[in-house]
């Protein structure tokens, strides 16, 4: 396997994981639930709606 193929696989995997996280955040936002995220090295509880906004900004 070449490094070009490996890089494409890694990029595809990252895209898939990001989509899965966004989908889960959407579900939780619709239900009004909270999620735990890391901010400045500390665990922080925020609403899923706010976390979704943060994820879209990145």
Helices and strands as residue ranges (DSSP letters): H 3-31, E 34-39, E 42-47, H 48-57
